[in-house]
Amino acid sequence: MSIKKQFLKTRPICKVAFRLSKDESKDAKQIFLVGDFNGWDENSLPMKSLKSGDFVAKLDLETGREYQFRYCFDHITWGNDSQADNYVHSSFGGCDNSVISL
């Protein structure tokens, strides 16, 4: 898992790349990036499957904020990012959410 941040000098935006390796993808056919930035919609941000077997999603997010997120594997299993900046307890399902700070 990796998260890469590229802060823009001209706008209060950070280009964020979320990446899961083939091994981390748990043999999923589809992985969705779900979080504050898309209203926790389990269908709106499918990650792109690469030839290597990795999955990637790129977003432009507003700086000065924190965003909670998780990965949804094949609409069945949920997971967090080991490279997240923090984790917070979620009242939904009693699990933790990953947090990215910008």
C-alpha positions in Angstrom: 0.0 0.0 0.0 1.2 3.4 -0.7 -0.1 7.0 -0.6 1.7 9.7 -2.6 0.9 13.3 -2.0 1.8 16.1 -4.5 0.9 19.6 -3.1 0.2 22.3 -5.7 1.8 25.7 -5.3 -0.8 27.6 -7.3 -4.0 26.1 -5.7 -5.0 24.7 -2.3 -5.1 21.2 -3.8 -3.2 18.0 -3.3 -2.9 15.4 -5.9 -3.1 12.1 -4.0 -2.4 8.7 -5.5 -3.6 5.6 -3.6 -2.0 2.3 -4.7 -2.5 -1.3 -3.6 0.0 -3.9 -4.8 -1.1 -7.2 -6.4 -0.4 -9.0 -3.1 -2.4 -6.5 -1.1 -5.4 -6.7 -3.5 -6.4 -10.0 -1.9 -7.2 -11.4 -5.4 -10.1 -8.9 -5.8 -11.6 -8.3 -9.2 -12.7 -4.8 -8.2 -11.5 -2.4 -5.5 -13.3 0.8 -4.6 -11.9 3.7 -2.7 -14.5 4.9 -0.3 -14.5 7.9 2.1 -15.4 11.4 3.1 -14.4 12.7 -0.4 -17.2 10.7 -2.1 -19.9 10.5 0.6 -18.9 6.9 1.4 -20.4 5.8 -2.0 -19.2 2.2 -2.5 -19.6 2.5 -6.3 -18.3 6.0 -7.3 -14.5 5.5 -7.2 -13.4 2.2 -8.7 -9.6 1.8 -8.6 -7.9 1.2 -11.9 -6.5 -2.3 -12.3 -3.0 -2.2 -13.9 -1.3 -4.9 -16.0 1.0 -5.6 -13.0 -2.0 -6.5 -10.9 -1.7 -3.4 -8.8 -4.7 -1.1 -8.3 -4.5 2.7 -8.3 -6.8 5.7 -7.8 -5.8 9.4 -8.1 -7.8 12.2 -6.5 -7.4 16.0 -6.3 -8.3 16.8 -2.6 -8.5 20.2 -0.8 -5.6 20.9 1.5 -5.9 21.8 5.2 -8.3 18.9 5.8 -8.3 15.3 7.0 -10.2 12.7 5.1 -11.4 9.3 6.4 -11.4 6.4 3.9 -11.3 2.6 3.4 -10.9 0.2 0.6 -13.8 -2.1 -0.5 -12.8 -5.4 -2.1 -15.4 -6.8 -4.5 -18.2 -5.2 -2.4 -17.5 -7.9 0.3 -14.4 -7.1 2.4 -13.2 -3.8 3.8 -9.7 -2.8 4.5 -7.5 0.0 5.8 -4.3 1.5 4.4 -1.1 0.6 6.3 0.4 3.9 5.1 -2.4 6.1 6.4 -1.5 9.1 8.5 -3.8 8.1 11.3 -6.8 5.8 12.2 -10.0 6.8 13.9 -12.8 4.6 15.3 -15.9 4.5 13.1 -19.3 4.3 14.7 -20.5 2.3 11.6 -19.6 -1.4 12.1 -17.3 -0.8 15.1 -14.1 -0.7 13.0 -11.4 1.9 12.3 -11.1 4.1 9.3 -7.9 5.2 7.7 -7.1 8.9 7.7 -5.1 11.1 5.3 -4.0 14.5 6.5 -3.5 17.3 4.0 
